[in-house]
Amino acid sequence: MKTDVPTQLIEGYSAEELLRMPAEELEAFAFTGEALILRVGSGELLGRFRRLPDRLEVELAQVDRGGQGILLALWRLARQLASARGVPQVEWIVHAVHCAHPNLKLRRVLERRGFVVRELPGRGSAYHFIDTV
């Protein structure tokens, strides 16, 4: 399966390997609904991933040493996973509203993609976007 996902490895897996991974294995690895730290390329990401009946939920709390490259890789991979699994939407929740050291480039990227700041019940203020696949 050919993809246009950058060649960054996610916990040692290529995007192609993750796309071919059986659903049960991928859900046990990443879509647990629990917070986890993933190594993506040279960076690390603190996030939570859930598969709901009508969408994949990607919630990002912190990205260290990787910036927008990590987000682009995850964006493409999440869309491809949703499409391959017959899930119509990817919901993005990015906690970058009240950072001690805000990344202004990240904010511009999110806003250009259509993210808006919302107060989400039980989660606080975050950049939010629902991507229809």
N, C-alpha and C positions, 0 to 999 in steps of 0.2 A: 504494500500500500504506500503510494507516494504521497508525501505531505510537503507543505511549504513552511513547516515549523522550523525555526532556527535550530542549529545542531547542538544546542545546549542540552546537557544531560540532566535529567531530573532524578536525583538519588541513584545515579548510575544507569538509568534507563534512557534510551533514545525515545523520541516522540513516537516513532514507528513501533517500538516495542510496547509502549504503553497503549497504543491504539489496538494492537493485536492481543493484549492481555485479556484473558477471560474476565467477564464482568464481575464474577464473585471474587476473583483475586484482586482486581483493581479496587473494588469497594472495600475489601479488607485492608488494602495497602493505604488508600488515600481517602476514600469517601466514607469515613468513619463518623463524621460529625464532631470529632474531638479535635482540639487544637494540636497542631503538629508542626515541627520544623523540617523543612525540605531544603536540600541543597540543589540549587538550580544554577548550572554553570559554575561560576566562581562565587556566586552569592548565596545567601540563605534567606529563607522566607518563613515567617510565622503566619500560619493561616489555618483555616478550617474549611473542609469541603464536604458537601452533602449531596446525595442524590435523592431528590424528592420525586413524586410521581410525574409532575409536570415541568420540572426544571432541575438543572444542576445549580447548586449554590456555591459560590466561591467568595469566601470572606477572608480578606487580607488585613493583618494587623501590623506587620513590620517587614520591611525588606532591607537587608544589609548587603552591601557590596554587590550590586547588580543592577539596580535601578530599573529603568524602563525596559531594558532587554529581557528581564525576567517577566515583566508584565506582558510584553508582546508575545513571548513564548507561551505563557499560560493562556492568554487570550485565544491564540490560534488553536492550541491543544484543547482547551475547553469546548470551543465551537465544534471541533472535529469529533471529540468524544460524544458530545450531545447529539450531533448528527448521526454518528454511527450507532448510537444506542436508542435512536428514535425519541429523543427528548427535545421538545420544541423551544426551550428557553435556557439561557444561562443568566442567573442573577448574580450581579457583582456588588459586593459590599466592601469598600476600601476605607479603613480607618486612618485617614490622613488629614483630617480636618483640624485637629488640635495637637499637632506635633511640637515637641520642644524645639526641634530644628527642622522646620518645614522645607520640603523639596518643591520649590516653585515650578520647576520644569515638570514634575509629576502632576502637579495641580493643573497646569496648562494642558498636558496630554489628556488627563481625565475629562476636563471640561470640553476639549475639542471632540472627544468621542461621545459626548452627550451625557456624562455623569452629572448628577446634581446632588447637592448636599441636602440630606433628609434626616430627620429625627426618626430613627427606627426603634420601635418598641423593644425594650430589653437590651438594646445594643448601643444606644446613644446616637450621636451625630456622626454620619459617615457619608462618603461619596457613594451614590447608588445608581445602578443602571441595570435594566433588563434587556438583554440581547436576544432577539428572536432569531433562531437559527434557520 
